[in-house]
Amino acid sequence: MQSAALKAYRAMVMARAFDTKLSALYKAGKIFGGVFLGRGHEAIGACEATFLTKGKDVYNPFIREQAGRCAWGSPVLDSARCYFGSREGIMRGRDGNVHWGVPQEGVPAPISHLGAMLSVVAGMLLAKRMQGITDCVGVACIGDGTTSVGATHEACNMIAVEKLPIVIVVTNNQFAYSTPNAQEFACGSLTERGKGYGMTTHECDGTDFLQTLETMRLATENARKGLGPQWVVANTLRMCGHGEHDDATYIPQELKDRFADRDPLAVARRQMLQQGWLTEEEADRIDTECADEVQRSVAQAQREATPDPATEDWSATSWKPSR
């Protein structure tokens, strides 16, 4: 578990460093389009992807899941290139922020979620089944608001009937954009929705790093063993606006105060130190290494050319990632 914890922790630190840089660049007018940060989501994202293998498994990250992308093994340079429209990037300058993927590696390029990507992940897993590929698992990420969408219901019904090896991670950050849980659903816990589909359900405090890590390990292991789809509800608070354009004034101050000492990154560092899995010096070194990598990646992406639409070959079937 120590190696998994170290992998996930580094991914969290890298994601926070990248998000902090993105926020500053957005406010300076250097990034156009949306910027959706993962503050409060880092433990969930990192832990859900830590137990996956690129090239074998399937991963569909949440819109603000940079920590998950890092734990999956995608360099922050991939994300930086998309934000700056670099022609060297995964999407070759066709997308301005988070809607990128590498299907050849098991990551479908998403639309703006809202349940639509669940059926895509299910289809990828069905294709593997038809090809006789076993011992693979898919992780598909949605939010609390997405559980009320028709596309989610249709996909979950099929996933349960087919008993697909999928972990559906429901990040309950308590607001569907600005709509609070109380106006989204009437059940006591979103685990009840998973049970209604006939899935094995789990619930964890998404701000508690080690609890979240163990929950994701168990759910992924169950799915890989053929025990059917797993429904994980991870509770947290989005510690920022829906996007950098949103000041999140709809989040009550008392709720912010309750989560003030539950920043997942700070909790993770304390827990790693308490377990003896990190020293203060090692934690500081990870901070420095991640900050330096973010700086290099952003600088490189800013230097690279954007595509010329008159000459660029954007045929999806004729291109493969260079890395």
C-alpha positions in Angstrom: 0.0 0.0 0.0 2.9 2.3 0.6 4.0 2.4 -3.1 0.4 3.1 -4.1 0.1 5.9 -1.6 3.4 7.5 -2.8 2.2 7.3 -6.4 -1.2 8.9 -5.6 0.4 11.5 -3.3 2.8 12.7 -6.0 -0.1 12.9 -8.5 -2.0 15.1 -6.0 0.9 17.4 -5.5 1.5 17.7 -9.3 -2.2 18.4 -10.0 -2.3 21.1 -7.3 0.8 22.8 -8.7 -0.6 22.7 -12.2 -4.0 24.0 -11.1 -2.3 26.9 -9.2 -0.3 27.8 -12.3 -3.4 27.6 -14.6 -5.4 29.9 -12.2 -2.7 32.5 -12.4 -2.4 32.3 -16.2 -6.2 32.5 -16.6 -6.4 35.6 -14.4 -3.5 37.1 -16.4 -5.4 36.6 -19.6 -3.0 34.0 -20.9 -5.6 31.2 -21.2 -8.8 31.4 -23.2 -11.9 29.3 -22.6 -12.7 27.5 -19.4 -10.4 26.6 -16.6 -11.8 24.0 -14.2 -9.7 23.3 -11.1 -9.7 20.2 -8.9 -9.2 21.8 -5.5 -10.9 19.4 -3.1 -11.0 16.6 -5.7 -7.3 15.6 -5.7 -7.5 12.6 -3.4 -10.4 11.1 -5.3 -8.8 11.6 -8.7 -5.4 10.3 -7.7 -6.7 7.3 -5.8 -9.2 6.2 -8.5 -6.4 6.0 -11.2 -3.6 4.7 -9.0 -4.7 1.0 -9.4 -5.1 1.2 -13.2 -2.7 0.2 -16.0 -2.4 2.3 -19.1 -2.9 0.3 -22.2 -4.9 -2.4 -20.5 -7.6 -0.6 -18.5 -10.0 2.2 -19.5 -10.1 5.5 -17.7 -12.6 8.4 -18.2 -11.6 11.2 -15.9 -13.9 13.8 -14.4 -13.7 17.3 -15.9 -11.5 18.6 -13.0 -9.5 15.3 -12.5 -5.9 16.4 -13.3 -4.8 14.4 -10.3 -6.3 11.3 -11.9 -4.6 12.0 -15.2 -1.2 12.3 -13.4 -1.8 9.0 -11.5 -2.8 7.3 -14.8 0.6 8.4 -16.2 -0.2 11.4 -18.4 2.5 14.1 -18.1 1.2 17.6 -17.3 2.7 18.6 -20.6 -0.2 16.9 -22.3 -2.7 19.1 -20.4 -0.6 22.3 -20.9 -0.5 21.8 -24.6 -4.2 21.5 -24.8 -4.8 24.7 -22.8 -2.4 26.6 -25.1 -3.6 25.0 -28.3 -0.2 23.6 -29.3 -0.1 21.6 -32.5 2.3 19.2 -30.8 -0.4 18.2 -28.3 -2.7 15.2 -28.1 -5.5 17.1 -29.7 -3.3 19.0 -32.1 -4.7 22.4 -31.0 -8.3 21.4 -31.7 -9.4 21.7 -28.0 -8.7 24.4 -25.5 -8.8 22.7 -22.2 -9.9 19.5 -20.6 -11.6 17.6 -23.4 -8.7 15.4 -24.5 -7.9 11.8 -24.5 -5.9 9.0 -26.1 -8.2 6.1 -27.0 -5.3 3.9 -28.0 -4.1 4.1 -24.4 -7.5 3.6 -22.9 -8.7 7.2 -22.4 -11.6 8.3 -24.6 -11.7 12.0 -25.5 -14.7 13.2 -23.5 -17.4 15.7 -24.2 -18.7 17.7 -21.3 -19.7 14.5 -19.4 -23.2 14.8 -18.0 -23.5 11.0 -18.1 -22.7 10.6 -21.8 -19.3 9.1 -21.3 -20.5 6.2 -19.1 -21.9 4.4 -22.2 -18.6 5.1 -24.0 -16.6 3.4 -21.3 -19.1 0.6 -21.2 -18.7 0.1 -24.9 -15.0 0.0 -24.7 -15.2 -2.7 -22.0 -17.8 -4.7 -24.1 -15.4 -4.5 -27.0 -12.6 -6.0 -24.9 -14.9 -8.7 -23.7 -15.8 -9.6 -27.4 -12.1 -9.7 -28.2 -11.5 -12.2 -25.3 -9.5 -9.7 -23.2 -10.0 -10.3 -19.5 -8.5 -8.9 -16.3 -9.2 -5.4 -17.4 -11.3 -2.8 -15.6 -12.7 0.6 -16.4 -13.1 3.7 -14.2 -15.7 6.2 -15.2 -16.1 9.4 -13.3 -19.3 11.5 -12.8 -20.6 14.1 -10.3 -23.5 14.2 -7.9 -25.5 16.2 -10.4 -24.8 13.7 -13.2 -26.6 10.9 -11.2 -29.9 12.7 -12.1 -29.3 12.6 -15.9 -31.1 10.2 -18.1 -28.0 9.1 -20.0 -26.5 8.0 -16.6 -29.6 5.9 -15.9 -29.6 4.2 -19.3 -25.8 3.5 -19.1 -25.9 2.2 -15.5 -28.8 -0.1 -16.3 -26.9 -1.7 -19.1 -23.7 -1.8 -17.2 -25.4 -3.7 -14.3 -27.2 -6.1 -16.6 -24.0 -6.9 -18.5 -22.0 -7.1 -15.2 -19.2 -5.1 -16.7 -15.9 -4.7 -14.8 -16.4 -1.0 -14.2 -15.9 1.3 -11.2 -18.3 4.3 -11.4 -16.8 7.1 -9.2 -19.5 9.6 -8.1 -17.7 12.6 -6.8 -20.2 14.3 -4.5 -18.8 17.8 -4.2 -22.2 18.9 -2.9 -23.1 21.2 -5.8 -24.1 20.5 -9.3 -22.6 23.8 -10.5 -24.6 25.9 -8.1 -27.5 23.5 -7.2 -27.0 22.0 -3.7 -27.6 18.3 -2.9 -30.9 19.0 -1.2 -32.3 20.2 -4.6 -30.7 17.4 -6.6 -32.0 14.2 -4.9 -34.2 13.1 -2.0 -32.4 9.8 -1.0 -30.2 9.9 2.1 -27.1 8.9 0.2 -26.2 8.5 -3.4 -25.1 5.0 -2.6 -28.9 4.2 -2.7 -28.9 5.0 -6.4 -26.1 2.5 -7.0 -27.9 -0.2 -5.0 -31.0 0.5 -7.2 -29.0 -0.6 -10.2 -27.9 -3.7 -8.5 -24.3 -2.6 -8.1 -21.9 -3.1 -5.2 -21.7 0.2 -3.4 -19.0 1.9 -1.4 -18.8 5.3 0.2 -15.8 7.3 1.6 -14.8 10.7 2.8 -13.0 12.0 -0.3 -10.9 14.4 1.8 -9.4 11.5 3.7 -6.6 10.3 1.6 -5.9 6.9 3.1 -9.6 6.1 3.4 -10.2 7.1 -0.2 -7.1 5.0 -1.4 -8.4 1.9 0.4 -11.9 2.4 -1.0 -10.7 2.7 -4.6 -8.3 -0.3 -4.1 -11.1 -2.5 -3.0 -13.6 -1.4 -5.7 -11.0 -1.8 -8.4 -10.0 -5.2 -7.1 -13.6 -6.3 -7.0 -14.3 -5.2 -10.6 -11.1 -6.9 -11.8 -12.0 -10.1 -10.1 -15.3 -10.3 -12.0 -17.5 -9.2 -9.1 -19.5 -6.9 -11.3 -19.8 -3.1 -11.4 -18.8 -1.0 -8.4 -20.5 2.3 -7.4 -18.2 4.5 -5.3 -19.5 7.7 -3.7 -16.7 9.9 -2.6 -17.8 13.0 -0.6 -15.9 16.2 -0.7 -16.4 20.0 -1.2 -15.3 21.7 -4.4 -13.0 24.2 -2.8 -13.3 26.7 -5.7 -15.9 27.8 -8.2 -17.3 25.5 -10.9 -14.7 27.2 -13.1 -12.3 30.1 -12.7 -15.1 32.4 -14.1 -17.3 31.5 -11.1 -16.8 33.0 -7.6 -18.9 30.3 -5.9 -20.8 32.8 -3.7 -23.6 30.2 -3.5 -21.5 28.0 -1.2 -22.5 28.9 2.4 -19.6 30.3 4.5 -20.4 27.8 7.3 -19.9 24.9 4.8 -16.6 26.4 3.8 -15.6 26.7 7.4 -16.4 23.1 8.1 -14.0 22.0 5.3 -11.3 24.6 6.1 -9.0 22.0 7.7 -9.9 19.2 5.3 -7.9 20.2 2.2 -7.1 16.7 0.7 -3.5 17.6 0.0 -2.8 18.8 3.5 -4.6 15.7 5.0 -2.6 13.4 2.7 0.8 15.0 3.7 -0.1 14.6 7.4 -1.1 11.0 6.9 1.9 10.1 4.9 4.2 11.6 7.6 2.3 9.8 10.4 2.6 6.5 8.6 6.3 7.0 8.2 6.0 6.7 4.4 7.4 10.2 3.8 9.8 12.5 5.7 9.4 16.3 5.8 12.5 16.5 3.6 11.0 14.1 1.0 7.7 15.8 1.0 9.4 19.2 0.4 11.4 17.6 -2.4 8.2 16.3 -4.1 6.8 19.8 -3.9 9.8 21.3 -5.6 10.0 18.6 -8.3 6.4 19.0 -9.2 6.5 22.8 -9.3 9.6 22.7 -11.5 8.0 20.2 -13.9 4.9 22.4 -14.2 7.0 25.4 -14.9 8.9 23.6 -17.6 5.8 22.1 -19.2 3.9 25.4 -19.3 6.9 27.2 -20.8 7.3 24.5 -23.5 3.6 24.6 -24.4 3.7 28.4 -24.6 6.6 28.3 -27.0 5.1 25.7 -29.4 3.2 26.8 -32.5 -0.6 26.6 -32.9 -2.0 24.8 -35.9 -2.6 26.4 -39.3 -6.2 25.3 -40.1 -5.5 25.7 -43.8 -2.7 23.1 -43.9 -3.3 20.8 -40.9 -4.4 17.2 -41.4 -6.9 16.7 -38.6 -8.1 13.2 -39.8 -8.6 11.3 -36.6 -7.9 7.9 -38.3 -4.6 8.9 -39.8 -2.9 10.1 -36.6 -1.3 8.4 -33.6 0.2 10.1 -30.6 3.9 10.7 -31.0 4.8 9.8 -27.4 
